[in-house]
C-alpha cells in the first residue's frame, strides 16, 4: 500500500527518489514512531491533543481514527478515552 502511494507521488512529480527507496526509508521511521507511542503514553496523548486542534492535518475521519488509536495507546489497559470515531 505504501509503495502504491509513493508510485503515485513519483508520477505526480512529488517524489525526489525512487519509490522503493522512499518506502525503505519511511517504513523504519514508522516502526520507530509506533514503538515510541506504545512505550511512551504521554507522547501519544500530546500527539492526540495536537491533532484535535488541527483536524485538517489528515482530514476529518482520518484524524478522528488516529486520535482514537492514540487515546487507546495512551490509556492503561488500552481502554479508549472519550467516544470512538463515528460514535
N, C-alpha and C positions, 0 to 999 in steps of 0.2 A: 504494500500500500504506500509506504514512504517513497519507494523508488518511483512509483507511478506519478506521485505528486511532483517529485523532483524532475522527472522527464517533461512533464507539462511546464514546469517553471523554466527549464532549459529551452524548450521550444518557444516560449514567450520572450526569451532573451533576458530572463531574470536570474540566471544562474551562471556564475563565472567559472565553475569547474564541472567536470563530468558528473552526471547524476549518481553513478555508482560510488565515486569518491566522496561526493557530498553525503550520501547515505552512510558510508563507513565512518564519517566524521560525526554525523548527527546522532546515530544510534548510541554510541558510548556516552555522549553527553546526556541523552535522555535517560539512560540507565543510572547515571550519576545523580541526576536530579531526582529521579524516583526513589533511589536509595536514601538520599538526603531527606526527602519529605517523610519517608517512612520512619527514619531513625530520629528525626528532629521535629516533633509535632508542632512546636512553635513556629517553625518555618512554614509549615502548611497553613497554619492559621493566618500568618502575615500575608501569604500569597492570596489566600481566600479573601481576606479583607481588602487587599489591593484590587482584586478582580471585581469585587462587589461595587467598588467605587468607579470602575471603568468597564461596564458591561460591553462596550463596543469593541474591546480588545479582540475578542474572538467571535462575537455575535451572541445574541441573547441566549438561545438554547445551549450552545456550546459552553458559554460562561457559566450558566446555571449548573450544568452537569459537572464541570470541573470544580466549581465551588463545593458542590455536594460531595464529590470524591475527596477533596482536600479536608472538608469538615470531618468526614468519616475517618480519614487517616489521622487527624489530629485529636480525635476523641478516644479516650481509653476504652478498650473493649470494642472499638470500631462502630459504635452507635453514632449515626449521623446527628448533627445538631440542626435543629430547625426542620423545615419542610423539604421533602425530596423534590427534585426538579419536576415540574408539571403538577405538583400536588397542592 
